[in-house]
Amino acid sequence: MKCFFHPTEDALFECSSCGKPICGQCMRFEDDDRVVCPACTLEKAMDVADEDINELLAARHRMTEAGRRTSTLQEKLAVFNVWLVLALVLLIGAQLLMRNYIGKAGKPAFFDVAHFRELGDPGPEFTYILAKAFQYANDHGGRYPDKADDLYPHYLEAPPFILGTEDAYALTPIQGPDQFLLTVPKADRFRYRRLFATGDGILQIQ
């Protein structure tokens, strides 16, 4: 399965809001740590901006109705003012849209050991390392790393230890269509029986 936004990249996850398949570059974390796509985060920002625009338009409409004059000149001025205010509202809306998209649209996925440790679940960290394994393969003619440590420091900002512990994620190239196996050793300590992924890019959770 390919990423909805990057057709040349393998999808690693599905957006928890719209279900679109997304790659590691498109992953965003909401405040409740759900994985969503960029389109859904932008849609939320637009909703916030739309609410502000509608409120400003309603206020202007009330002012226009209260101050309406019968003079032709005054009517023309009123129409001009409405368009002027509408243009200003659109500019404000665009500003709100960008501010909300940048500030509230969710955090891009990155290898933050402290953040992952706070979650207490290796799933998001595991998914990030899986994305970097595919990026490594893209840069090395389809060959996956021999071990997870090979991703550091060019693909990971820190060694791939599970939630900052002394145990590392296990990545092993294998023959056949599965291509590799990425696992979480001793997954039972995180309430999983098994947590692994292969070359299809889909997490296998048991």
VEXMITI-464973 format. One line per 4 residues: number of its first residue (from 1); their letters; for each residue x, y, z of N, C-alpha, C. Coordinates in Angstrom, 2 decimals. Example, Ala and Ser with C-alpha at 12.3 -4.5 7.8 and 13.67 -1.06 7.14 Angstrom:
2
1	AS	13.19/-5.69/7.80/12.30/-4.50/7.80/13.20/-3.30/7.80  12.85/-2.25/7.08/13.67/-1.06/7.14/12.90/0.03/7.87;
end
This chain:
206
1	MKCF	0.84/-1.19/0.00/0.00/0.00/0.00/0.88/1.24/0.00  0.55/2.23/-0.86/1.35/3.44/-0.99/0.69/4.59/-0.21  1.51/5.58/0.13/1.04/6.75/0.86/0.10/7.57/-0.03  -1.00/8.06/0.54/-1.98/8.85/-0.20/-1.35/10.13/-0.73;
5	FHPT	-0.42/10.75/0.05/0.18/12.03/-0.32/1.51/11.86/-1.04  2.20/10.74/-0.85/3.48/10.47/-1.50/3.38/9.10/-2.19  2.85/9.07/-3.41/2.58/7.78/-4.09/3.80/6.89/-4.26  5.01/7.44/-4.17/6.21/6.61/-4.31/6.67/6.01/-2.99;
9	EDAL	6.06/6.43/-1.88/6.47/5.95/-0.55/5.48/4.90/-0.05  6.00/3.91/0.67/5.14/2.90/1.27/4.38/3.48/2.46  3.10/3.11/2.56/2.29/3.55/3.71/2.66/2.71/4.93  2.78/3.39/6.06/3.15/2.72/7.31/2.01/2.73/8.32;
13	FECS	1.02/3.59/8.10/-0.04/3.73/9.08/-1.28/4.22/8.36  -2.42/4.18/9.03/-3.65/4.76/8.52/-4.05/5.90/9.42  -4.50/7.01/8.82/-4.97/8.14/9.61/-6.14/7.71/10.48  -6.07/7.99/11.77/-7.11/7.56/12.69/-8.38/8.38/12.51;
17	SCGK	-8.33/9.47/11.70/-9.50/10.29/11.49/-10.21/9.95/10.18  -9.45/9.91/9.05/-10.08/9.66/7.75/-9.73/8.30/7.15  -8.72/7.61/7.70/-8.37/6.28/7.21/-7.42/6.27/6.03  -6.92/7.43/5.61/-5.99/7.45/4.48/-4.68/6.76/4.88;
21	PICG	-4.08/5.98/3.96/-2.75/5.41/4.24/-1.69/6.51/4.15  -0.76/6.55/5.09/0.25/7.60/5.12/1.62/7.01/5.42  2.65/7.71/4.93/4.03/7.30/5.18/4.57/8.01/6.42  5.82/7.73/6.76/6.41/8.32/7.96/6.49/9.84/7.88;
25	QCMR	6.69/10.40/6.68/6.79/11.86/6.55/5.46/12.55/6.82  4.36/11.85/6.60/3.04/12.46/6.74/2.43/12.25/8.12  3.05/11.44/8.96/2.49/11.16/10.28/2.46/12.40/11.14  1.35/12.66/11.76/1.20/13.73/12.74/0.60/13.12/14.01;
29	FEDD	1.02/13.65/15.17/0.49/13.18/16.44/-0.44/14.25/17.01  -1.70/13.89/17.26/-2.62/14.79/17.95/-2.23/14.87/19.43  -2.90/15.78/20.16/-2.60/15.93/21.59/-2.87/14.64/22.36  -3.81/13.80/21.87/-4.07/12.53/22.55/-3.24/11.40/21.93;
33	DRVV	-2.20/11.77/21.15/-1.23/10.84/20.56/-1.82/9.93/19.50  -2.99/10.29/18.95/-3.49/9.56/17.79/-2.72/10.01/16.56  -2.47/9.06/15.65/-1.76/9.37/14.40/-2.80/9.83/13.37  -2.57/11.03/12.79/-3.45/11.57/11.77/-2.62/12.06/10.60;
37	CPAC	-3.31/12.34/9.49/-2.63/12.80/8.28/-2.63/14.32/8.22  -1.79/14.94/7.36/-1.75/16.41/7.27/-3.08/17.01/6.84  -3.84/16.31/5.97/-5.11/16.86/5.50/-6.09/17.05/6.65  -6.14/16.10/7.59/-7.07/16.19/8.70/-6.66/17.30/9.67;
41	TLEK	-5.36/17.49/9.87/-4.93/18.57/10.75/-5.22/19.91/10.12  -5.05/20.04/8.79/-5.36/21.29/8.10/-6.86/21.55/8.14  -7.67/20.48/8.02/-9.12/20.62/8.07/-9.58/21.18/9.40  -8.94/20.75/10.49/-9.28/21.28/11.81/-8.95/22.76/11.88;
45	AMDV	-7.78/23.14/11.33/-7.41/24.56/11.36/-8.40/25.40/10.56  -8.87/24.89/9.43/-9.83/25.61/8.60/-11.16/25.77/9.33  -11.58/24.74/10.07/-12.81/24.84/10.85/-12.74/25.97/11.86  -11.60/26.09/12.53/-11.42/27.17/13.50/-11.50/28.53/12.81;
49	ADED	-10.81/28.65/11.65/-10.82/29.91/10.92/-12.23/30.25/10.43  -12.98/29.24/9.93/-14.34/29.46/9.44/-15.25/29.99/10.55  -15.09/29.46/11.76/-15.91/29.93/12.87/-15.66/31.41/13.13  -14.39/31.83/13.12/-14.06/33.22/13.36/-14.59/34.12/12.24;
53	INEL	-14.49/33.66/11.00/-14.98/34.46/9.86/-16.49/34.65/9.95  -17.22/33.57/10.23/-18.68/33.66/10.33/-19.11/34.60/11.45  -18.40/34.57/12.54/-18.73/35.46/13.67/-18.53/36.92/13.29  -17.40/37.22/12.59/-17.14/38.59/12.17/-18.16/39.07/11.12;
57	LAAR	-18.54/38.20/10.19/-19.53/38.56/9.19/-20.89/38.84/9.82  -21.27/38.04/10.80/-22.55/38.24/11.48/-22.56/39.58/12.22  -21.43/39.91/12.86/-21.35/41.19/13.57/-21.46/42.36/12.59  -20.78/42.24/11.44/-20.86/43.30/10.43/-22.26/43.43/9.87;
61	HRMT	-22.95/42.31/9.69/-24.31/42.34/9.17/-25.23/43.08/10.14  -25.09/42.84/11.42/-25.92/43.53/12.41/-25.64/45.03/12.39  -24.38/45.41/12.25/-24.03/46.83/12.20/-24.60/47.48/10.95  -24.56/46.77/9.81/-25.08/47.32/8.56/-26.59/47.53/8.62;
65	EAGR	-27.30/46.56/9.20/-28.75/46.66/9.30/-29.16/47.82/10.21  -28.44/48.01/11.31/-28.78/49.06/12.26/-28.49/50.45/11.70  -27.45/50.56/10.87/-27.05/51.89/10.38/-27.44/52.17/8.95  -28.40/51.39/8.41/-28.77/51.58/6.99/-29.38/52.97/6.75;
69	RTST	-29.02/53.63/5.65/-29.55/54.95/5.28/-30.24/54.86/3.93  -31.18/55.76/3.72/-31.93/55.76/2.46/-31.20/56.47/1.34  -30.23/57.26/1.63/-29.51/58.01/0.61/-28.77/57.07/-0.32  -28.81/57.36/-1.63/-28.11/56.54/-2.62/-26.62/56.51/-2.35;
73	LQEK	-26.09/57.67/-2.02/-24.66/57.74/-1.72/-24.33/56.89/-0.50  -25.16/56.97/0.52/-24.93/56.20/1.72/-25.04/54.69/1.45  -25.98/54.29/0.57/-26.13/52.88/0.23/-24.88/52.36/-0.50  -24.37/53.22/-1.41/-23.17/52.82/-2.13/-21.99/52.69/-1.18;
77	LAVF	-21.91/53.63/-0.24/-20.84/53.55/0.75/-20.98/52.30/1.61  -22.22/51.96/1.94/-22.45/50.78/2.77/-22.01/49.51/2.04  -22.35/49.43/0.71/-21.93/48.27/-0.08/-20.41/48.20/-0.15  -19.80/49.37/-0.37/-18.34/49.40/-0.42/-17.74/48.94/0.91;
81	NVWL	-18.34/49.42/2.00/-17.84/49.02/3.33/-17.97/47.53/3.56  -19.08/46.96/3.10/-19.28/45.51/3.27/-18.18/44.75/2.55  -17.90/45.16/1.31/-16.85/44.45/0.56/-15.48/44.67/1.19  -15.27/45.90/1.70/-14.00/46.18/2.36/-13.84/45.32/3.60;
85	VLAL	-14.91/45.24/4.40/-14.85/44.40/5.61/-14.69/42.93/5.24  -15.38/42.50/4.18/-15.27/41.11/3.76/-13.83/40.78/3.36  -13.19/41.72/2.65/-11.79/41.50/2.26/-10.90/41.41/3.49  -11.16/42.30/4.46/-10.38/42.26/5.69/-10.61/40.96/6.45;
89	VLLI	-11.87/40.51/6.46/-12.21/39.26/7.15/-11.49/38.08/6.49  -11.45/38.09/5.15/-10.75/37.01/4.46/-9.26/37.02/4.78  -8.68/38.22/4.89/-7.27/38.29/5.27/-7.07/37.79/6.69  -7.96/38.17/7.59/-7.87/37.69/8.96/-8.05/36.18/9.01;
93	GAQL	-9.01/35.70/8.20/-9.24/34.25/8.16/-8.03/33.50/7.68  -7.36/34.04/6.64/-6.14/33.39/6.15/-5.06/33.37/7.22  -4.97/34.47/7.96/-3.98/34.52/9.04/-4.31/33.50/10.13  -5.60/33.44/10.48/-6.02/32.46/11.50/-5.75/31.03/11.02;
97	LMRN	-6.02/30.81/9.73/-5.80/29.48/9.17/-4.35/29.05/9.31  -3.44/29.94/8.92/-2.02/29.60/9.01/-1.58/29.45/10.46  -2.07/30.35/11.34/-1.66/30.29/12.74/-2.14/29.00/13.39  -3.38/28.62/13.09/-3.91/27.39/13.67/-3.26/26.15/13.07;
101	YIGK	-2.96/26.21/11.76/-2.33/25.05/11.13/-0.94/24.81/11.69  -0.21/25.92/11.89/1.15/25.78/12.41/1.14/25.48/13.90  0.25/26.14/14.65/0.29/26.02/16.10/-0.54/24.91/16.70  -1.65/24.52/16.00/-2.56/23.56/16.62/-2.79/22.31/15.78;
105	AGKP	-2.21/22.24/14.60/-2.55/21.16/13.68/-1.88/19.86/14.01  -1.21/19.76/15.10/-0.56/18.50/15.45/0.93/18.57/15.28  1.63/17.73/15.97/3.09/17.74/15.96/3.62/16.76/14.91  4.56/17.20/14.05/5.18/16.24/13.13/5.88/15.12/13.90;
109	AFFD	5.87/13.94/13.32/6.52/12.81/13.98/8.03/13.01/14.02  8.65/12.82/15.16/10.10/12.90/15.28/10.53/11.99/16.43  11.82/11.67/16.43/12.35/10.69/17.37/12.69/11.39/18.68  11.69/11.62/19.52/11.86/12.27/20.81/11.76/11.19/21.89;
113	VAHF	12.91/10.75/22.39/12.94/9.65/23.36/12.13/10.00/24.59  12.26/11.24/25.08/11.54/11.64/26.30/10.03/11.57/26.08  9.57/12.03/24.90/8.14/12.01/24.62/7.63/10.57/24.54  8.36/9.72/23.83/7.94/8.32/23.71/7.93/7.63/25.08;
117	RELG	8.89/7.96/25.92/8.96/7.33/27.25/7.74/7.74/28.08  7.30/8.99/27.94/6.12/9.45/28.67/4.88/8.68/28.25  4.79/8.32/26.98/3.62/7.56/26.50/3.57/6.18/27.13  4.74/5.58/27.42/4.78/4.26/28.03/4.36/3.14/27.10;
121	DPGP	4.23/3.44/25.81/3.83/2.44/24.81/4.82/2.52/23.66  5.46/1.43/23.28/6.46/1.49/22.21/5.88/1.65/20.81  4.55/1.61/20.67/3.93/1.65/19.35/4.35/2.83/18.49  4.20/4.09/18.96/4.59/5.24/18.13/6.09/5.24/17.80;
125	EFTY	6.93/4.92/18.77/8.37/4.88/18.53/8.70/3.77/17.53  8.05/2.63/17.67/8.24/1.49/16.77/7.87/1.89/15.34  6.74/2.61/15.19/6.28/3.04/13.87/7.28/4.00/13.23  7.85/4.89/14.03/8.83/5.85/13.52/10.07/5.11/13.01;
129	ILAK	10.56/4.13/13.77/11.74/3.38/13.36/11.44/2.57/12.10  10.23/2.05/12.00/9.82/1.33/10.79/9.89/2.26/9.57  9.41/3.49/9.73/9.46/4.45/8.62/10.90/4.73/8.20  11.80/4.83/9.18/13.20/5.10/8.87/13.87/3.90/8.19;
133	AFQY	13.41/2.69/8.51/13.95/1.50/7.84/13.60/1.53/6.35  12.38/1.97/6.01/11.99/2.10/4.61/12.78/3.22/3.93  13.00/4.30/4.65/13.81/5.38/4.07/15.23/4.91/3.79  15.78/4.12/4.70/17.12/3.55/4.51/17.14/2.70/3.24;
137	ANDH	16.11/1.86/3.06/16.06/0.99/1.88/15.96/1.81/0.59  15.19/2.90/0.63/15.08/3.76/-0.55/16.43/4.36/-0.93  17.24/4.65/0.08/18.55/5.25/-0.17/19.63/4.22/-0.51  19.34/2.92/-0.30/20.36/1.89/-0.51/19.88/0.81/-1.49;
141	GGRY	19.17/1.24/-2.51/18.78/0.32/-3.57/17.88/-0.81/-3.12  17.03/-0.58/-2.14/16.09/-1.60/-1.68/16.65/-2.51/-0.60  17.89/-2.29/-0.19/18.48/-3.15/0.86/18.20/-2.54/2.23  17.67/-3.38/3.11/17.36/-2.91/4.46/18.60/-3.02/5.36;
145	PDKA	18.63/-2.26/6.46/19.80/-2.34/7.35/19.92/-3.72/7.98  21.14/-4.10/8.32/21.37/-5.40/8.95/20.86/-5.42/10.38  20.81/-4.27/11.01/20.30/-4.17/12.38/19.79/-2.75/12.59  18.98/-2.57/13.63/18.38/-1.26/13.89/19.43/-0.21/14.19;
149	DDLY	20.55/-0.62/14.78/21.62/0.34/15.11/22.17/1.03/13.87  22.04/0.39/12.69/22.57/0.99/11.46/21.81/2.27/11.07  20.64/2.48/11.66/19.86/3.68/11.35/20.40/4.92/12.06  21.23/4.71/13.07/21.79/5.83/13.84/23.23/6.07/13.39;
153	PHYL	23.66/7.30/13.13/22.95/8.57/13.40/22.34/9.23/12.16  22.42/8.60/10.98/21.97/9.26/9.76/20.45/9.30/9.62  19.76/8.34/10.22/18.30/8.27/10.08/17.58/8.47/11.41  18.24/8.22/12.51/17.66/8.43/13.83/18.53/9.41/14.61;
157	EAPP	17.86/10.24/15.40/18.58/11.23/16.19/19.18/10.64/17.46  18.77/9.43/17.82/19.28/8.76/19.03/19.30/7.26/18.75  20.13/6.49/19.46/20.15/5.03/19.27/18.76/4.44/19.48  18.42/3.39/18.74/17.06/2.83/18.77/16.78/1.92/19.98;
161	FILG	16.90/2.46/21.17/16.57/1.71/22.38/15.09/1.90/22.69  14.46/0.86/23.19/13.02/0.87/23.42/12.68/1.81/24.57  11.99/2.92/24.26/11.55/3.90/25.26/12.69/4.31/26.17  13.90/4.42/25.63/15.04/4.87/26.41/15.61/3.84/27.35;
165	TEDA	15.20/2.56/27.23/15.75/1.50/28.07/17.08/1.02/27.47  17.64/-0.05/28.04/18.88/-0.61/27.52/18.63/-1.67/26.46  17.37/-1.95/26.16/17.01/-2.95/25.14/16.74/-2.26/23.81  17.34/-2.79/22.75/17.19/-2.19/21.42/16.13/-2.94/20.61;
169	YALT	15.51/-2.24/19.67/14.62/-2.88/18.72/15.42/-3.85/17.86  14.82/-4.98/17.52/15.52/-6.01/16.76/15.05/-5.96/15.30  15.99/-5.68/14.39/15.69/-5.64/12.96/16.60/-6.66/12.27  15.98/-7.58/11.52/16.73/-8.64/10.86/16.27/-8.81/9.42;
173	PIQG	17.16/-8.64/8.42/16.78/-8.94/7.02/16.48/-10.43/6.87  15.46/-10.78/6.10/15.11/-12.18/5.86/14.83/-12.38/4.38  14.94/-13.62/3.94/14.69/-13.96/2.55/13.19/-14.01/2.28  12.82/-13.77/1.03/11.43/-13.89/0.64/10.72/-12.54/0.61;
177	PDQF	9.41/-12.55/0.38/8.65/-11.30/0.21/8.59/-10.45/1.47  8.79/-11.05/2.64/8.71/-10.27/3.88/9.90/-9.33/4.04  11.06/-9.67/3.46/12.25/-8.83/3.35/12.96/-8.55/4.67  12.23/-8.27/5.71/12.87/-8.02/7.01/11.85/-8.25/8.12;
181	LLTV	12.35/-8.32/9.35/11.49/-8.47/10.52/11.96/-7.48/11.58  11.06/-6.59/11.98/11.35/-5.62/13.05/10.46/-5.98/14.23  11.09/-6.22/15.38/10.32/-6.68/16.54/10.67/-5.87/17.79  9.78/-5.99/18.77/10.00/-5.42/20.10/10.30/-6.59/21.04;
185	PKAD	11.55/-6.79/21.44/11.86/-7.87/22.38/11.13/-7.68/23.70  10.72/-8.78/24.30/10.02/-8.77/25.59/8.80/-7.85/25.54  8.01/-7.99/24.48/6.86/-7.11/24.29/5.82/-7.26/25.40  5.85/-8.37/26.15/4.85/-8.59/27.18/4.92/-7.56/28.31;
189	RFRY	6.05/-6.93/28.49/6.15/-5.91/29.55/5.37/-4.66/29.18  4.99/-4.53/27.90/4.18/-3.41/27.46/2.75/-3.86/27.15  2.35/-5.00/27.70/0.99/-5.56/27.55/0.72/-6.05/26.13  1.78/-6.39/25.39/1.64/-7.03/24.09/2.16/-8.46/24.19;
193	RRLF	1.55/-9.36/23.44/2.14/-10.69/23.32/3.24/-10.64/22.27  2.94/-9.96/21.15/3.95/-9.73/20.12/3.67/-8.39/19.45  4.74/-7.71/19.05/4.63/-6.46/18.31/5.75/-6.49/17.27  5.36/-6.64/15.99/6.38/-6.76/14.95/5.84/-6.23/13.62;
197	ATGD	6.75/-6.06/12.66/6.38/-5.62/11.32/7.35/-6.24/10.32  6.87/-6.41/9.08/7.71/-6.95/8.01/7.69/-5.99/6.83  8.18/-6.44/5.69/8.33/-5.57/4.54/7.04/-5.02/3.96  5.86/-5.52/4.39/4.62/-4.96/3.91/4.29/-3.63/4.59;
201	GILQ	5.06/-3.28/5.64/4.89/-2.00/6.30/3.73/-1.93/7.27  3.07/-3.05/7.54/1.92/-3.07/8.44/2.33/-3.62/9.79  1.99/-2.91/10.86/2.29/-3.40/12.20/1.43/-4.61/12.52  2.05/-5.61/13.09/1.35/-6.81/13.53/1.31/-6.79/15.06;
205	IQ	0.15/-6.56/15.62/0.00/-6.46/17.07/-0.83/-7.63/17.57  -0.29/-8.32/18.57/-1.01/-9.45/19.17/-1.04/-9.30/20.66;
end
